[in-house]
Amino acid sequence: MKRYFLFAPFLPALVIALVSCEATGHVELGVTSSAGPMDDMRGSVDHVYAVVTRVDVRETTESSTGTPEYTWYTVFEGNAQVDLADMGSASASMLGGKDIPAGDVDRVRIVLASDTEVVFGSLSVTMTCTSCSGDGFEAALPEPSTLDAHGSLDLTLDFTQTLDATHTSFEPTVLAYVTATGSAE
């Protein structure tokens, strides 16, 4: 009998830990580009190599007082090189994914390596993107998507524009959208 009383103070913490473990879902992340073919006075743009180093998603929850609270979760971290000029007809390149607490996902933050390589035939030009590194840049989902416990979101980042009109700087425009939701049973 004494054994049960020794463990009784830890019981609430164990229940909270078990409930917390069950209240997660999975975010799967892909990248694509609908920028289409690009031409330049130096020739046609054959490749736009960008390196994705981190992707975070923002989850919105309601506090006990009814005000929204925002928490950022890193769902990808690494060095994934993508060719933004050669993805228009291909399906999304998968970067990976991660389990995060269930809730409403409404924003995405993308961090790229500071240098992007643009290839025109045999000419390779390195462009910097001031807003891409450091804290990165954000894209809002068209509408918040609910990540259910044991469910999943397939999140796609679509680089719709990669170069400015003169092709002298790399300032991407990204649309983030959920392509599918499911329940992982």
C-alpha positions in Angstrom: 0.0 0.0 0.0 2.8 2.4 0.8 4.2 2.0 -2.7 1.0 3.5 -4.2 1.3 6.5 -2.0 4.9 7.0 -2.9 3.9 7.3 -6.6 0.8 9.3 -6.0 2.5 12.8 -6.2 3.8 11.9 -9.7 0.5 10.7 -11.1 -0.7 14.2 -12.3 2.6 14.8 -14.1 2.3 11.3 -15.7 -1.3 12.0 -16.9 -0.3 15.4 -18.3 2.7 13.8 -20.1 0.6 11.0 -21.6 -2.1 13.5 -22.8 0.5 15.8 -24.3 2.1 12.9 -26.2 -1.3 12.1 -27.8 -2.1 15.7 -28.9 0.4 15.8 -31.7 0.0 15.7 -35.5 2.5 15.6 -38.3 3.5 18.3 -40.8 5.0 17.1 -44.1 6.8 19.8 -46.1 7.4 20.2 -49.8 8.7 22.9 -52.2 7.7 23.6 -55.7 7.9 26.6 -58.1 5.4 28.0 -60.6 7.7 30.8 -61.7 7.9 29.3 -65.2 10.6 29.8 -67.8 12.6 33.0 -67.3 14.6 34.9 -70.0 17.3 37.4 -69.5 19.6 39.6 -71.6 22.3 37.1 -70.7 20.3 34.2 -72.0 17.6 32.0 -70.7 17.7 31.1 -67.1 18.5 27.4 -66.9 18.7 27.0 -63.1 18.0 28.9 -60.0 19.6 27.0 -57.1 18.4 28.0 -53.7 19.3 26.2 -50.4 16.5 25.9 -47.9 18.0 25.8 -44.4 15.0 26.0 -42.1 11.2 26.1 -42.3 9.1 27.0 -39.3 5.3 26.9 -38.9 3.3 29.2 -36.6 0.5 27.7 -34.6 -2.3 29.7 -33.1 -4.0 28.7 -29.9 -6.4 30.5 -27.6 -5.2 31.4 -24.1 -7.3 30.9 -21.0 -8.2 34.6 -21.3 -9.5 34.2 -24.9 -6.6 36.0 -26.5 -4.6 34.3 -29.3 -1.2 32.9 -28.5 1.4 32.2 -31.2 4.1 29.5 -31.1 6.7 28.8 -33.8 7.8 25.2 -34.5 10.7 24.2 -36.7 9.5 21.4 -39.1 12.6 21.3 -41.3 16.3 22.1 -40.6 19.1 21.2 -42.9 20.6 22.1 -46.3 18.2 21.2 -49.1 19.1 22.5 -52.5 16.2 23.1 -54.9 16.2 24.2 -58.5 13.4 26.7 -58.7 13.7 27.0 -62.5 13.2 23.3 -63.0 10.2 22.5 -60.8 7.2 23.8 -62.8 6.1 20.4 -64.2 7.4 18.3 -61.3 5.6 17.4 -58.1 6.8 19.0 -55.0 10.3 18.2 -53.7 9.8 16.8 -50.3 12.0 18.3 -47.5 10.7 16.2 -44.7 8.5 16.8 -41.7 8.0 16.7 -38.0 5.5 16.1 -35.3 4.2 19.2 -33.6 1.3 19.8 -31.1 -2.2 19.8 -32.6 -3.6 23.2 -33.4 -4.3 25.8 -36.1 -1.3 26.5 -38.4 -1.5 29.9 -40.1 2.0 31.1 -41.1 5.2 29.7 -42.4 8.7 31.2 -42.0 11.3 30.2 -44.6 15.1 30.6 -44.2 17.4 30.2 -47.2 21.1 30.3 -47.5 22.2 33.9 -48.2 23.6 33.1 -51.7 21.5 31.8 -54.6 23.1 30.6 -57.8 21.5 31.5 -61.1 22.8 29.7 -64.2 22.5 31.2 -67.8 23.9 28.5 -70.1 27.6 28.4 -69.1 27.4 31.5 -67.0 26.8 31.2 -63.3 25.9 34.3 -61.2 25.6 34.3 -57.4 22.9 36.6 -56.0 22.3 37.5 -52.4 18.9 37.7 -50.8 18.9 40.0 -47.8 15.5 38.9 -46.5 16.2 35.2 -46.9 18.8 34.5 -44.3 18.8 35.3 -40.6 15.1 35.1 -39.4 14.0 34.5 -43.0 10.8 35.7 -44.6 7.2 34.7 -43.9 4.3 33.5 -45.9 0.7 33.3 -44.7 -1.6 30.4 -45.5 -4.7 31.5 -47.4 -6.7 30.4 -44.4 -5.6 28.7 -41.1 -5.4 24.9 -41.3 -6.2 22.7 -38.4 -3.7 20.0 -37.5 -5.6 17.4 -35.6 -4.2 15.0 -33.0 -2.8 12.0 -34.9 -3.5 13.8 -38.2 -1.2 15.3 -40.8 -0.9 18.4 -43.0 0.9 18.3 -46.3 2.3 21.8 -46.6 3.7 23.1 -49.9 5.8 26.2 -50.4 5.3 27.5 -54.0 8.1 29.9 -55.1 5.9 31.9 -57.6 8.6 34.5 -58.3 12.3 34.2 -57.7 14.1 37.0 -59.5 13.3 40.7 -59.8 12.4 42.1 -63.2 16.1 42.9 -64.1 17.3 39.6 -62.6 19.9 41.4 -60.5 18.6 40.3 -57.1 16.9 37.3 -55.6 13.8 38.3 -53.6 11.4 35.3 -53.7 7.6 35.5 -53.4 6.3 32.3 -51.8 2.7 31.0 -51.5 2.2 28.5 -48.7 -0.8 26.2 -48.9 -2.0 22.9 -47.5 -2.4 20.3 -50.3 -3.9 17.5 -48.2 -4.9 16.8 -44.7 -5.3 13.3 -43.2 -5.6 11.3 -40.1 -2.7 9.1 -39.3 -4.4 6.1 -37.8 
